[in-house]
Amino acid sequence: MGRNVVFEESKDPAKRSRVWHDVESYRMLRKGDVSNTIEGLSLDIRKVEKEMQSEVRQISKF
C-alpha cells in the first residue's frame, strides 16, 4: 500500500519521494535527473546490466 501512495505522487520518478524500480533509478542517475524530493532510491546494478551494455554498444558505433 505504501508504494502505491508513492507512485501516486507523480508519474515522473524524479518527482517521487522514493524510487524502487532499478531501471528508473539508473536512468535518473545517468541523466542527472535527481531532485531534492527523493528521500530513498533502490538500485541493483545487476538488474540494469542489459541497458548499460546496450548504451555501450551504441556509443562504440561512433
PyMOL Python script that loads the backbone (N, CA, C, O; Angstrom):
from pymol import cmd

cmd.read_pdbstr("""\
ATOM      1  N   MET A   1       0.815  -1.191   0.000  1.00  0.00           N
ATOM      2  CA  MET A   1       0.000   0.000   0.000  1.00  0.00           C
ATOM      3  C   MET A   1       0.865   1.265   0.000  1.00  0.00           C
ATOM      4  O   MET A   1       0.540   2.233  -0.688  1.00  0.00           O
ATOM      5  N   GLY A   2       1.945   1.266   0.751  1.00  0.00           N
ATOM      6  CA  GLY A   2       2.819   2.429   0.810  1.00  0.00           C
ATOM      7  C   GLY A   2       3.416   2.782  -0.538  1.00  0.00           C
ATOM      8  O   GLY A   2       3.535   3.958  -0.882  1.00  0.00           O
ATOM      9  N   ARG A   3       3.793   1.769  -1.300  1.00  0.00           N
ATOM     10  CA  ARG A   3       4.360   2.019  -2.628  1.00  0.00           C
ATOM     11  C   ARG A   3       3.330   2.649  -3.552  1.00  0.00           C
ATOM     12  O   ARG A   3       3.666   3.507  -4.369  1.00  0.00           O
ATOM     13  N   ASN A   4       2.087   2.231  -3.427  1.00  0.00           N
ATOM     14  CA  ASN A   4       1.029   2.823  -4.253  1.00  0.00           C
ATOM     15  C   ASN A   4       0.880   4.310  -3.968  1.00  0.00           C
ATOM     16  O   ASN A   4       0.674   5.105  -4.885  1.00  0.00           O
ATOM     17  N   VAL A   5       0.984   4.682  -2.712  1.00  0.00           N
ATOM     18  CA  VAL A   5       0.892   6.093  -2.332  1.00  0.00           C
ATOM     19  C   VAL A   5       2.031   6.873  -2.979  1.00  0.00           C
ATOM     20  O   VAL A   5       1.816   7.970  -3.494  1.00  0.00           O
ATOM     21  N   VAL A   6       3.230   6.321  -2.958  1.00  0.00           N
ATOM     22  CA  VAL A   6       4.389   6.990  -3.555  1.00  0.00           C
ATOM     23  C   VAL A   6       4.216   7.098  -5.066  1.00  0.00           C
ATOM     24  O   VAL A   6       4.531   8.136  -5.648  1.00  0.00           O
ATOM     25  N   PHE A   7       3.718   6.037  -5.713  1.00  0.00           N
ATOM     26  CA  PHE A   7       3.509   6.079  -7.159  1.00  0.00           C
ATOM     27  C   PHE A   7       2.486   7.139  -7.542  1.00  0.00           C
ATOM     28  O   PHE A   7       2.559   7.708  -8.631  1.00  0.00           O
ATOM     29  N   GLU A   8       1.543   7.405  -6.664  1.00  0.00           N
ATOM     30  CA  GLU A   8       0.530   8.423  -6.933  1.00  0.00           C
ATOM     31  C   GLU A   8       1.083   9.842  -6.789  1.00  0.00           C
ATOM     32  O   GLU A   8       0.441  10.796  -7.231  1.00  0.00           O
ATOM     33  N   GLU A   9       2.249   9.998  -6.187  1.00  0.00           N
ATOM     34  CA  GLU A   9       2.845  11.328  -6.033  1.00  0.00           C
ATOM     35  C   GLU A   9       3.089  11.975  -7.386  1.00  0.00           C
ATOM     36  O   GLU A   9       2.846  13.168  -7.565  1.00  0.00           O
ATOM     37  N   SER A  10       3.573  11.181  -8.342  1.00  0.00           N
ATOM     38  CA  SER A  10       3.866  11.708  -9.673  1.00  0.00           C
ATOM     39  C   SER A  10       4.164  10.566 -10.625  1.00  0.00           C
ATOM     40  O   SER A  10       4.669   9.523 -10.210  1.00  0.00           O
ATOM     41  N   LYS A  11       3.856  10.757 -11.897  1.00  0.00           N
ATOM     42  CA  LYS A  11       4.234   9.767 -12.906  1.00  0.00           C
ATOM     43  C   LYS A  11       5.736   9.839 -13.175  1.00  0.00           C
ATOM     44  O   LYS A  11       6.345   8.857 -13.598  1.00  0.00           O
ATOM     45  N   ASP A  12       6.319  10.992 -12.931  1.00  0.00           N
ATOM     46  CA  ASP A  12       7.756  11.199 -13.126  1.00  0.00           C
ATOM     47  C   ASP A  12       8.498  10.702 -11.884  1.00  0.00           C
ATOM     48  O   ASP A  12       8.320  11.258 -10.800  1.00  0.00           O
ATOM     49  N   PRO A  13       9.329   9.660 -12.026  1.00  0.00           N
ATOM     50  CA  PRO A  13      10.024   9.119 -10.853  1.00  0.00           C
ATOM     51  C   PRO A  13      10.920  10.137 -10.152  1.00  0.00           C
ATOM     52  O   PRO A  13      11.141  10.025  -8.947  1.00  0.00           O
ATOM     53  N   ALA A  14      11.432  11.112 -10.867  1.00  0.00           N
ATOM     54  CA  ALA A  14      12.307  12.118 -10.258  1.00  0.00           C
ATOM     55  C   ALA A  14      11.550  13.023  -9.289  1.00  0.00           C
ATOM     56  O   ALA A  14      12.162  13.715  -8.476  1.00  0.00           O
ATOM     57  N   LYS A  15      10.236  13.019  -9.375  1.00  0.00           N
ATOM     58  CA  LYS A  15       9.431  13.873  -8.509  1.00  0.00           C
ATOM     59  C   LYS A  15       8.803  13.104  -7.350  1.00  0.00           C
ATOM     60  O   LYS A  15       8.052  13.679  -6.562  1.00  0.00           O
ATOM     61  N   ARG A  16       9.103  11.817  -7.239  1.00  0.00           N
ATOM     62  CA  ARG A  16       8.587  10.998  -6.135  1.00  0.00           C
ATOM     63  C   ARG A  16       9.554  11.044  -4.961  1.00  0.00           C
ATOM     64  O   ARG A  16      10.722  11.400  -5.119  1.00  0.00           O
ATOM     65  N   SER A  17       9.059  10.681  -3.784  1.00  0.00           N
ATOM     66  CA  SER A  17       9.933  10.664  -2.607  1.00  0.00           C
ATOM     67  C   SER A  17      10.810   9.418  -2.573  1.00  0.00           C
ATOM     68  O   SER A  17      11.884   9.430  -1.971  1.00  0.00           O
ATOM     69  N   ARG A  18      10.356   8.341  -3.218  1.00  0.00           N
ATOM     70  CA  ARG A  18      11.138   7.098  -3.241  1.00  0.00           C
ATOM     71  C   ARG A  18      11.050   6.457  -4.622  1.00  0.00           C
ATOM     72  O   ARG A  18      10.022   6.537  -5.293  1.00  0.00           O
ATOM     73  N   VAL A  19      12.145   5.819  -5.033  1.00  0.00           N
ATOM     74  CA  VAL A  19      12.185   5.139  -6.332  1.00  0.00           C
ATOM     75  C   VAL A  19      12.671   3.720  -6.092  1.00  0.00           C
ATOM     76  O   VAL A  19      13.786   3.512  -5.615  1.00  0.00           O
ATOM     77  N   TRP A  20      11.825   2.736  -6.425  1.00  0.00           N
ATOM     78  CA  TRP A  20      12.152   1.331  -6.185  1.00  0.00           C
ATOM     79  C   TRP A  20      12.595   0.593  -7.431  1.00  0.00           C
ATOM     80  O   TRP A  20      13.333  -0.387  -7.335  1.00  0.00           O
ATOM     81  N   HIS A  21      12.164   1.037  -8.588  1.00  0.00           N
ATOM     82  CA  HIS A  21      12.474   0.314  -9.822  1.00  0.00           C
ATOM     83  C   HIS A  21      13.902   0.617 -10.259  1.00  0.00           C
ATOM     84  O   HIS A  21      14.284   1.774 -10.433  1.00  0.00           O
ATOM     85  N   ASP A  22      14.675  -0.442 -10.431  1.00  0.00           N
ATOM     86  CA  ASP A  22      16.093  -0.297 -10.750  1.00  0.00           C
ATOM     87  C   ASP A  22      16.324   0.474 -12.044  1.00  0.00           C
ATOM     88  O   ASP A  22      17.219   1.316 -12.113  1.00  0.00           O
ATOM     89  N   VAL A  23      15.528   0.194 -13.061  1.00  0.00           N
ATOM     90  CA  VAL A  23      15.709   0.869 -14.352  1.00  0.00           C
ATOM     91  C   VAL A  23      15.409   2.361 -14.222  1.00  0.00           C
ATOM     92  O   VAL A  23      16.133   3.187 -14.777  1.00  0.00           O
ATOM     93  N   GLU A  24      14.354   2.712 -13.498  1.00  0.00           N
ATOM     94  CA  GLU A  24      14.046   4.129 -13.279  1.00  0.00           C
ATOM     95  C   GLU A  24      15.180   4.812 -12.521  1.00  0.00           C
ATOM     96  O   GLU A  24      15.581   5.922 -12.869  1.00  0.00           O
ATOM     97  N   SER A  25      15.694   4.156 -11.492  1.00  0.00           N
ATOM     98  CA  SER A  25      16.795   4.724 -10.706  1.00  0.00           C
ATOM     99  C   SER A  25      18.019   4.942 -11.578  1.00  0.00           C
ATOM    100  O   SER A  25      18.641   6.003 -11.530  1.00  0.00           O
ATOM    101  N   TYR A  26      18.361   3.947 -12.366  1.00  0.00           N
ATOM    102  CA  TYR A  26      19.538   4.035 -13.237  1.00  0.00           C
ATOM    103  C   TYR A  26      19.391   5.177 -14.237  1.00  0.00           C
ATOM    104  O   TYR A  26      20.317   5.967 -14.420  1.00  0.00           O
ATOM    105  N   ARG A  27      18.240   5.267 -14.877  1.00  0.00           N
ATOM    106  CA  ARG A  27      18.030   6.318 -15.882  1.00  0.00           C
ATOM    107  C   ARG A  27      18.092   7.705 -15.259  1.00  0.00           C
ATOM    108  O   ARG A  27      18.641   8.632 -15.854  1.00  0.00           O
ATOM    109  N   MET A  28      17.527   7.851 -14.053  1.00  0.00           N
ATOM    110  CA  MET A  28      17.574   9.143 -13.374  1.00  0.00           C
ATOM    111  C   MET A  28      19.009   9.536 -13.051  1.00  0.00           C
ATOM    112  O   MET A  28      19.409  10.678 -13.280  1.00  0.00           O
ATOM    113  N   LEU A  29      19.779   8.602 -12.524  1.00  0.00           N
ATOM    114  CA  LEU A  29      21.166   8.901 -12.160  1.00  0.00           C
ATOM    115  C   LEU A  29      22.013   9.182 -13.397  1.00  0.00           C
ATOM    116  O   LEU A  29      22.867  10.068 -13.384  1.00  0.00           O
ATOM    117  N   ARG A  30      21.773   8.426 -14.460  1.00  0.00           N
ATOM    118  CA  ARG A  30      22.540   8.601 -15.691  1.00  0.00           C
ATOM    119  C   ARG A  30      22.279   9.975 -16.299  1.00  0.00           C
ATOM    120  O   ARG A  30      23.205  10.622 -16.790  1.00  0.00           O
ATOM    121  N   LYS A  31      21.033  10.422 -16.271  1.00  0.00           N
ATOM    122  CA  LYS A  31      20.661  11.706 -16.857  1.00  0.00           C
ATOM    123  C   LYS A  31      20.904  12.873 -15.901  1.00  0.00           C
ATOM    124  O   LYS A  31      20.841  14.032 -16.312  1.00  0.00           O
ATOM    125  N   GLY A  32      21.178  12.579 -14.642  1.00  0.00           N
ATOM    126  CA  GLY A  32      21.330  13.639 -13.650  1.00  0.00           C
ATOM    127  C   GLY A  32      19.990  14.258 -13.288  1.00  0.00           C
ATOM    128  O   GLY A  32      19.918  15.412 -12.864  1.00  0.00           O
ATOM    129  N   ASP A  33      18.933  13.479 -13.459  1.00  0.00           N
ATOM    130  CA  ASP A  33      17.566  13.949 -13.249  1.00  0.00           C
ATOM    131  C   ASP A  33      17.095  13.595 -11.838  1.00  0.00           C
ATOM    132  O   ASP A  33      16.082  12.915 -11.669  1.00  0.00           O
ATOM    133  N   VAL A  34      17.823  14.052 -10.841  1.00  0.00           N
ATOM    134  CA  VAL A  34      17.501  13.741  -9.450  1.00  0.00           C
ATOM    135  C   VAL A  34      17.145  15.049  -8.745  1.00  0.00           C
ATOM    136  O   VAL A  34      17.856  16.046  -8.872  1.00  0.00           O
ATOM    137  N   SER A  35      16.050  15.033  -8.010  1.00  0.00           N
ATOM    138  CA  SER A  35      15.600  16.249  -7.337  1.00  0.00           C
ATOM    139  C   SER A  35      15.752  16.115  -5.821  1.00  0.00           C
ATOM    140  O   SER A  35      16.078  15.044  -5.308  1.00  0.00           O
ATOM    141  N   ASN A  36      15.513  17.201  -5.129  1.00  0.00           N
ATOM    142  CA  ASN A  36      15.571  17.204  -3.664  1.00  0.00           C
ATOM    143  C   ASN A  36      14.389  16.471  -3.050  1.00  0.00           C
ATOM    144  O   ASN A  36      14.365  16.236  -1.841  1.00  0.00           O
ATOM    145  N   THR A  37      13.418  16.110  -3.863  1.00  0.00           N
ATOM    146  CA  THR A  37      12.232  15.396  -3.390  1.00  0.00           C
ATOM    147  C   THR A  37      12.575  13.975  -2.972  1.00  0.00           C
ATOM    148  O   THR A  37      11.952  13.430  -2.062  1.00  0.00           O
ATOM    149  N   ILE A  38      13.550  13.376  -3.622  1.00  0.00           N
ATOM    150  CA  ILE A  38      13.880  11.968  -3.399  1.00  0.00           C
ATOM    151  C   ILE A  38      14.508  11.769  -2.026  1.00  0.00           C
ATOM    152  O   ILE A  38      15.496  12.412  -1.670  1.00  0.00           O
ATOM    153  N   GLU A  39      13.903  10.853  -1.264  1.00  0.00           N
ATOM    154  CA  GLU A  39      14.416  10.500   0.058  1.00  0.00           C
ATOM    155  C   GLU A  39      15.068   9.124   0.060  1.00  0.00           C
ATOM    156  O   GLU A  39      15.908   8.830   0.911  1.00  0.00           O
ATOM    157  N   GLY A  40      14.679   8.280  -0.896  1.00  0.00           N
ATOM    158  CA  GLY A  40      15.221   6.925  -0.960  1.00  0.00           C
ATOM    159  C   GLY A  40      15.263   6.430  -2.390  1.00  0.00           C
ATOM    160  O   GLY A  40      14.384   6.739  -3.195  1.00  0.00           O
ATOM    161  N   LEU A  41      16.303   5.651  -2.700  1.00  0.00           N
ATOM    162  CA  LEU A  41      16.495   5.163  -4.060  1.00  0.00           C
ATOM    163  C   LEU A  41      17.051   3.751  -3.987  1.00  0.00           C
ATOM    164  O   LEU A  41      17.974   3.481  -3.219  1.00  0.00           O
ATOM    165  N   SER A  42      16.492   2.853  -4.784  1.00  0.00           N
ATOM    166  CA  SER A  42      16.966   1.472  -4.830  1.00  0.00           C
ATOM    167  C   SER A  42      17.594   1.220  -6.190  1.00  0.00           C
ATOM    168  O   SER A  42      17.025   1.585  -7.219  1.00  0.00           O
ATOM    169  N   LEU A  43      18.768   0.596  -6.197  1.00  0.00           N
ATOM    170  CA  LEU A  43      19.421   0.287  -7.467  1.00  0.00           C
ATOM    171  C   LEU A  43      20.265  -0.969  -7.313  1.00  0.00           C
ATOM    172  O   LEU A  43      21.250  -0.984  -6.575  1.00  0.00           O
ATOM    173  N   ASP A  44      19.867  -2.020  -8.019  1.00  0.00           N
ATOM    174  CA  ASP A  44      20.658  -3.245  -8.110  1.00  0.00           C
ATOM    175  C   ASP A  44      21.270  -3.237  -9.501  1.00  0.00           C
ATOM    176  O   ASP A  44      20.583  -3.511 -10.486  1.00  0.00           O
ATOM    177  N   ILE A  45      22.537  -2.928  -9.586  1.00  0.00           N
ATOM    178  CA  ILE A  45      23.215  -2.740 -10.870  1.00  0.00           C
ATOM    179  C   ILE A  45      23.127  -3.985 -11.745  1.00  0.00           C
ATOM    180  O   ILE A  45      23.160  -3.881 -12.971  1.00  0.00           O
ATOM    181  N   ARG A  46      23.016  -5.148 -11.138  1.00  0.00           N
ATOM    182  CA  ARG A  46      22.899  -6.391 -11.918  1.00  0.00           C
ATOM    183  C   ARG A  46      21.612  -6.424 -12.726  1.00  0.00           C
ATOM    184  O   ARG A  46      21.548  -7.075 -13.769  1.00  0.00           O
ATOM    185  N   LYS A  47      20.596  -5.733 -12.256  1.00  0.00           N
ATOM    186  CA  LYS A  47      19.307  -5.751 -12.948  1.00  0.00           C
ATOM    187  C   LYS A  47      19.242  -4.763 -14.110  1.00  0.00           C
ATOM    188  O   LYS A  47      18.283  -4.788 -14.882  1.00  0.00           O
ATOM    189  N   VAL A  48      20.232  -3.902 -14.248  1.00  0.00           N
ATOM    190  CA  VAL A  48      20.242  -2.944 -15.358  1.00  0.00           C
ATOM    191  C   VAL A  48      21.424  -3.170 -16.294  1.00  0.00           C
ATOM    192  O   VAL A  48      21.711  -2.327 -17.144  1.00  0.00           O
ATOM    193  N   GLU A  49      22.104  -4.285 -16.146  1.00  0.00           N
ATOM    194  CA  GLU A  49      23.267  -4.575 -16.988  1.00  0.00           C
ATOM    195  C   GLU A  49      22.938  -4.564 -18.472  1.00  0.00           C
ATOM    196  O   GLU A  49      23.721  -4.049 -19.270  1.00  0.00           O
ATOM    197  N   LYS A  50      21.793  -5.122 -18.859  1.00  0.00           N
ATOM    198  CA  LYS A  50      21.427  -5.163 -20.275  1.00  0.00           C
ATOM    199  C   LYS A  50      21.300  -3.759 -20.843  1.00  0.00           C
ATOM    200  O   LYS A  50      21.760  -3.491 -21.953  1.00  0.00           O
ATOM    201  N   GLU A  51      20.685  -2.872 -20.096  1.00  0.00           N
ATOM    202  CA  GLU A  51      20.538  -1.492 -20.558  1.00  0.00           C
ATOM    203  C   GLU A  51      21.903  -0.816 -20.654  1.00  0.00           C
ATOM    204  O   GLU A  51      22.159  -0.069 -21.598  1.00  0.00           O
ATOM    205  N   MET A  52      22.777  -1.073 -19.690  1.00  0.00           N
ATOM    206  CA  MET A  52      24.116  -0.492 -19.718  1.00  0.00           C
ATOM    207  C   MET A  52      24.902  -1.003 -20.921  1.00  0.00           C
ATOM    208  O   MET A  52      25.579  -0.224 -21.593  1.00  0.00           O
ATOM    209  N   GLN A  53      24.821  -2.289 -21.195  1.00  0.00           N
ATOM    210  CA  GLN A  53      25.540  -2.872 -22.327  1.00  0.00           C
ATOM    211  C   GLN A  53      25.014  -2.315 -23.638  1.00  0.00           C
ATOM    212  O   GLN A  53      25.790  -2.077 -24.564  1.00  0.00           O
ATOM    213  N   SER A  54      23.721  -2.105 -23.729  1.00  0.00           N
ATOM    214  CA  SER A  54      23.119  -1.533 -24.928  1.00  0.00           C
ATOM    215  C   SER A  54      23.665  -0.131 -25.182  1.00  0.00           C
ATOM    216  O   SER A  54      23.948   0.224 -26.326  1.00  0.00           O
ATOM    217  N   GLU A  55      23.812   0.661 -24.136  1.00  0.00           N
ATOM    218  CA  GLU A  55      24.349   2.011 -24.277  1.00  0.00           C
ATOM    219  C   GLU A  55      25.802   1.975 -24.726  1.00  0.00           C
ATOM    220  O   GLU A  55      26.217   2.788 -25.553  1.00  0.00           O
ATOM    221  N   VAL A  56      26.568   1.050 -24.196  1.00  0.00           N
ATOM    222  CA  VAL A  56      27.976   0.926 -24.586  1.00  0.00           C
ATOM    223  C   VAL A  56      28.067   0.577 -26.064  1.00  0.00           C
ATOM    224  O   VAL A  56      28.913   1.118 -26.777  1.00  0.00           O
ATOM    225  N   ARG A  57      27.208  -0.319 -26.532  1.00  0.00           N
ATOM    226  CA  ARG A  57      27.206  -0.691 -27.957  1.00  0.00           C
ATOM    227  C   ARG A  57      26.861   0.505 -28.829  1.00  0.00           C
ATOM    228  O   ARG A  57      27.472   0.699 -29.879  1.00  0.00           O
ATOM    229  N   GLN A  58      25.899   1.302 -28.414  1.00  0.00           N
ATOM    230  CA  GLN A  58      25.508   2.474 -29.193  1.00  0.00           C
ATOM    231  C   GLN A  58      26.641   3.485 -29.262  1.00  0.00           C
ATOM    232  O   GLN A  58      26.880   4.078 -30.314  1.00  0.00           O
ATOM    233  N   ILE A  59      27.334   3.684 -28.163  1.00  0.00           N
ATOM    234  CA  ILE A  59      28.449   4.635 -28.128  1.00  0.00           C
ATOM    235  C   ILE A  59      29.602   4.135 -28.981  1.00  0.00           C
ATOM    236  O   ILE A  59      30.251   4.922 -29.670  1.00  0.00           O
ATOM    237  N   SER A  60      29.863   2.838 -28.941  1.00  0.00           N
ATOM    238  CA  SER A  60      31.009   2.293 -29.671  1.00  0.00           C
ATOM    239  C   SER A  60      30.802   2.326 -31.185  1.00  0.00           C
ATOM    240  O   SER A  60      31.763   2.144 -31.932  1.00  0.00           O
ATOM    241  N   LYS A  61      29.578   2.551 -31.655  1.00  0.00           N
ATOM    242  CA  LYS A  61      29.316   2.647 -33.091  1.00  0.00           C
ATOM    243  C   LYS A  61      29.872   3.938 -33.678  1.00  0.00           C
ATOM    244  O   LYS A  61      30.092   4.018 -34.886  1.00  0.00           O
ATOM    245  N   PHE A  62      30.099   4.935 -32.856  1.00  0.00           N
ATOM    246  CA  PHE A  62      30.574   6.232 -33.345  1.00  0.00           C
ATOM    247  C   PHE A  62      32.027   6.225 -33.586  1.00  0.00           C
ATOM    248  O   PHE A  62      32.589   7.239 -34.001  1.00  0.00           O
TER     249      PHE A  62
END
""", "prot")
cmd.dss("prot")
cmd.show_as("cartoon", "prot")
cmd.util.cbc("prot")
cmd.orient("prot")
